[in-house]
Amino acid sequence: MLKLHKYPDLYKSVTGSILKMSSDGTQIFVNQRVRHSDHPEQVGTIRYIGPIVGQSSHYYGVEWDTPVGKYDGEYQGTRYFNCAPLHGSFVHIKRLCPATSLWDAILDRYVTGRKVSGLETMSVTDGVRDTKVRFYGQSKLDKYHQHLENLTDIDLQGYDIGHLNSIDDVSVFSRLANLRFLELSFTLLNDPISVLTLFCVIPSLEVILVNGCNVRWHDLFEAEPSASAFVPKKRPEFVKLLRQLRHRKLPFSIYSNGKKQSPDFDASSPTTNACTTLSLRALLYLPNLIGLHVDFWALSPTDISWVKHPDLLQLSAVSSFKQPLSEVLAALARAFPKLENLTLCTASKCTETSYPQNNVVEASVRRNYLHIFRNLKTLNLSGKSLDVSLLRSMHKLCPLLEDVIYEEIHIDGVPIPRKEQKAYTVALLGPRLKTINWISLSAGDISSEERFYVSIWFNYAMKLSGDDLRGYWRGSPEVSLLLHKHDLQLPKNRIKHLLESVPEVRAEGIKGISDWRDEQEDEEVSSVEQRYRGKLVEITLLATGYTKQKDSRRILLPKSTCIWRLLAILKENYGVDVSRGMIASGRSMYGENISSLSLYTPMGDITGYECRIRV
């Protein structure tokens, strides 16, 4: 059972204690959030109230969120408060619009009914007259919501809310007994103690959104933003809140996304890095935190190298990491092993390259200290172009992955055809996949894509030989697994080509390869020749030197094979393009240019039983 009578003292200790009255009767106090009346985009916090040197009336010292001021809290040699340079101003009350309290905004929005999303003022027109729209059941719904205990969702996005309650009594929030979702994005509430206090005083609250509020999470520590090299000391108020959150038991989520920065924003500045590092540390200290959204922050894998948060299930960090994806994934797998949903997409397209010598995941595998995501099922990498080797690393990190989103796949920076990308994804990330780029996969789709990948792999392998083919085979362990899984029978020319460069593949027990004999092809050719004697053409490929053979094997094709079919067979099975070559009878010294022949001319009309083709 939560002891709510303790929270007013806790909250009162961190809000302002100096109260003043403005000309219109509004309470103004130190640490209150305000907005400039002439420049509404300028938002700040009151740090001083009183007289200043050379002025007869009272002024308000304001610390702005952005560098739009003239001072750092000092005026004509007298210091009134402390803030960063160009963040301070001394402003007359007439130019300030003080923020309202959260409790007053809830009463105004849901109880008094003075502002109900504009529904009561909506109308339709036929071009001549306007007709007011009446929503069936709206008045009944409004009356139901006037009983605060019935509210389950509160949306106050964009309200000028700067603190919890004007009378420093937060126990009134206990009336929101069934509230689960609280939307406070783009308000003026930037005090982390106030945000965390809401979880303590509203026992059913599960999600709170403070996107775009620039909540100063680093203020939960007693360290300056630039002093991040040591373990920061927690403020006493933060320690009390952590104790209460441990007793609360109910898991919760926080959305604290930043604003999308301009291209010239310096994310590597010491102040920015220190603030985001301390802010992330503060959030990861929270017990029972299962969902965290920190989009558009400036983060680094080193920021989470010190932590291991076993409760976090959902993490979103859009455009927050600039480091290589393999490094980021390896760090996140160590810090949050139970993650189920991870979003690392980018606002603009970026290419992720990954090579074995620079791949953190591969290095971890070699050293046997790889940490994996035990439960990760959804990975959103929208906007990222992934290298094939990176996909293989992701399979080791995320063995249970079911849903993946990405921009495209490339090999050494060259994008692969769009129609082949699904096959690469299925083959490299495993058969557990259910959705690729929001498209569902069936068992038949997976089987078909895996077979297609094997075909793609061997088409490229036929162009390699020697050490290149041996390295290509060893770097593609999924091919052997797929050949075993589908019990595929490879064409004889592909088997022989593979065995010439990778003889050790015989020991893997692949169908048609383990029992292959070198004389097997000649025996099969002889039997075919005897059976179809007089109906086949024997083709010999020659290099441009006229004498050196490019391929020593004999190629037998029916005499009825047309030129277009000949070109397709040689290119598909042997990786040879003869469209600009020469073709001649086996006994003739002369030949014809293949490009000058009709594509539908049968081979038998050009040559006899044998012919030579010069590439």
C-alpha positions, 0 to 999 in steps of 0.5 A: 500500500502506498503511503501518499501522505509522504509525497507532499513533503517530497514534492514541496522540497523541490518546487519553488518556495518564494511566491509572488502575485502578478498584476492579474492575480496569478501566482509566480514563484521561483522555479516556475516555468514561463513563456515569453509573451512576445516570443512564444517559442522562448521557454524558460524557468524563473530563477530570481524574483526581486529588485535588480541594480539600477531598476526601481521595479521588481524583475524576474530572472529567467533561465531560458532553455535555449541561448536567447538571453544576454546574461549568465545570471549576473547583472552589472557586477551583481550575481542573482542566479547561475546559468549558462552564458546567453541563457539568462535574462531579466524580464518584467512580469508583463512580458511573461506568461506563467505556466499553469499546474497539471491539476488545474489543466485536468480540471479545466479539460475534464471537469469544468468543460471549458475546453473539450477539444473543440468538439462543441464548436465543430460544424459542417457547411454546404457552401451557403450556411453552416450547421453545428455538429452534434455528437451522439453521446458526447455530453454523456461521455463528458459527464462520465469523465467529470468523475475523475476516478473514471478517467483511464487516459488523459491527453494534455499535449501542448498545454502550458503545464509547468508544475503539478499543483499550485498549492503544493499538494500532490495527494489530490492526484490519488483521485485518478484511481484508474488512470493508465495513460498520461500524455504531457508531450510538448508541455513546459514540464521539465522537472524530473522529480515532478514526472517521477512523482506522478508514478508514485501518487497515481498507483495505476499509471503505466505510461507517461509521455513527455516528448519534446519537453526537454526534461532535465533528467541529469538534474537527478544527480548532484553533479555538473553536466560536464563532470561525467567521468565519475559515478554521479551522486544521487540527489536525496529526493531521487533516492526517496523516489527510487525507494517508493518506485521499488515498493510500487511493483507495477511496471511502467514506460516513459516516452522522453523523445527529444526534438529532431535536431538541425543538421548543424547541431553539434551532438559531440559537444562535451555539454551535450554528451554529458547531459545525455549520458547522465540523463540515460543513467538516471532513467536506467536506475528506475526499477520496474521500467519496461519501456523507454523511448529516447529518440533523437538523443546523442548517445554512445554504446559507452553510455550503457557499458556500465549497466545491465537492466533486466526489466527493460522490454522495449527500447526506442532510440531513433537517430540517437546512435551514430556508431556502427550498428554492430557495435550498438547491438552488441552493447545493447544485448549486454545491457538489456538481455530481455528486450523484446522490441528494439527500434534503431531506425534513422530519420534519413537513409544511412548505409551500415557497412560491416566487415569481419575485421571491424565487426564487434559481434564477430570479435565477441564470438571469437572471444566467447563472450558474446551477449545475445538478446534472449527474447528480441522479436521485433527489430526496426532498422527503418532507414538503414541499408544493411551489409550482408555480413551484418545480417549474419551477425544479427542472426547470432545476436537475435536468434528468436527474431520474428519481425525485421524492418530495414531500408535495403541490403547491399554487398560491399556498398552495392545494393542487391536487386529488390527481388532478391532482398527477401531471400537474403533476409530469410536465409541469413536471419533464420526460419523464425521470421514472420514479417519482413518490412511489414509483409507477413511470411507463410511457411511456404514463402520461407521455403521458397525464399530459401531455395531462391537464395541457394540459386542466387548464391551458386549463380555468383559462386560460378564466377569465382574460383580458387581461394575466392570461392573457398572464402565465399563458401566458408563465409556462407555457412547458411548454404550448407544448412539450406542444402541439408534442410531441403535435400537439394540436388545440385546440377553436375556442373556446379558440383564439379566447379565447387569441388575443384576449389573446395574439396573439403565440402565432400565431408559435409554429407550434402546430397550429390556432393559427398559421393561425387566421382570425377569420372561420373560426368564423363560416363553420363555424357557418354551415355547421353551421346550414345542415346542421342547420337546424331542429335547433339552438338558438342561445344568447345569454348575458346578464349580470345587467343584461339587455342587456349580453352576457357573451359575444358568440359564438353558441353552437349546441346540438342541441334534444335537449340536456338541461339537465344537459348544457347546464350542463356544456357552459357551465361546461366550455368557457366557464367560466360557471355558469348553474345559478341563472340564467334561461332564456327564448325569444328572443322572450319577455320572461319566463323560467324559473328553470333550477334549477326545471327537470328536469335531463333536460328537452330544450332544444327543449321550452323554447325555439324556435330561439333562447333567452337565458340570464341568468347 
